[in-house]
Amino acid sequence: MFPPTSRYYAIETARLEGPDGRQVVYLRRRFVPQPDAGPLVAQHVVVEGDRLDNITARYLGDPEQFWRVCDTNAAMEPQELTEEVGRVLRIAFPKTGAI
């Protein structure tokens, strides 16, 4: 249903039946993994004007993989990672799965 690069790739689907009998398919909850991800690729010091998609493109080669940086840094909200100038972000490859 989702490509291997998606944060939802391994998430199961479930079905819910409404009162009218209509079935709705949805994704089960995705739990953010522990921040000790795979091998460290780099550390990035946030500077004024940084955007997470650009940081991710630079280190992982794909701006849509920003969620991996969020997972590695235990961030629920992507924008919080670049709000503080000087913050050090860990950039890591996942333990399993493709990028």
N, C-alpha and C positions, 0 to 999 in steps of 0.2 A: 504494500500500500504506500509506503514511504521509501525513498532511496536510502542506501546505507549511510549517507552523510547527514541525514536528518536526525534531530534529537528525538524524534518519535519513531524511529525505525523499529526498535524492538518492543514497542509498547503494544500490548494486546488490545483488541477491540471488544466491546460488549454490546448487548442489545437491551433496549428498554422498550416495553410495550405500553403505549398510552391508553387512556380510558376508551378511546375510540378504536383500539386494536391496531393502530398504526405503529410500526416498529421504527425505532430510531437507533442507528448505530453510532457509537461514540468511542473515543479512546479512553482507556483506563488512565488513572492518574500516573504522571511521571514524577518520580521522586528524584531530587537532585542528589547525585552521588557524593560520597565523601570527597573532599577537595584534594586528597592525595592521589591525583590522577597518574597518568603514565609518565614516561621520561620527560624531563624538563627540556624544552626547546630553547627557551630564552626567558629573560626577565626584561620587562619594559617599564621604564619610568615615564609616567604620564606627564605630558607637557600641555600648556594652554592650547586649546583647539583640537586636541586629540579626539578621534572618534573610534569607537570600538570596531566598526566594520573595517576601517583602514588599518588598524593595528592587526586585526586578524588576517587580512589580506597579506600584509607584510610578512608575518611570521608563519602562517599556515597555508598561504596561497589561495584562500577562498574567504571573501568577506562574509559569506553566509554561515561560516563556522564560529561566529561570535559566541554562540551558546557554549562552546567548549571552553572558552576563556572564562565565561561566567561560572561554569561548573568547577573549573580548576580553582577559582578564587572565591567560591561559595557565595556568589552574588545572585540574588533573586531578581534584581532589576538591573538590566545591562547598563543603563546610564550612570548608575552609582560607581561603576568602575573608573570612569573618566572625570568625575566631578572634582576630585581632589588632585591638584597639581602636585607632583612629587610622589604619588602613590606608586608602589612597585607591583606590577602585575606579573603573575606567573603564567607562562605560556607553555603548555604541555601537550604531548600527544596522548590520546586515550590509551588505556591499558589494552582494550580490545576494539575491534571494529576499524573501519576505514575512515579516512578523512575525506 
